[in-house]
Amino acid sequence: MLNEGDFELYGGPPGQIPYRVITPVRAEATNLLAPVPLSATHMGYGTLRLEPQYMIIGQSAGIALAQALKNGRQAVQDVDIAVLQARLRAVGQKIDM
């Protein structure tokens, strides 16, 4: 039986951090990105809480917000993910494994 709280036993390939972890529920806010109070399981948060990930997530949030503003102040939930990913790659962020 695997103890899901035991980080030493878990191993696997690295994964992507989805944009939706920093977006609030649309009914609650459409002009806010929350890169610190991330939505994640206790296992996922074990990785997300590290400084390099916080820097990456913060940079991503800034670029996503700029994209939303550039597109007529659209809701952050409507940001085109393909365009966001292309911009992140253009600034040197490694988002593919």
PEGITA-V148892 format. One record per pair of residues at least 24 apart in sequence whose C-alpha atoms are under 7 Angstrom apart, sorted by the first residue. I is the first residue (numbers start at 0). J is the second residue. If there is no record, write none. Layout:
<<I,J> <I,J>>
This chain:
<<4,42> <15,94> <22,76> <25,76> <29,74> <29,75> <29,76> <30,74> <30,75> <31,75> <32,60> <34,60>>
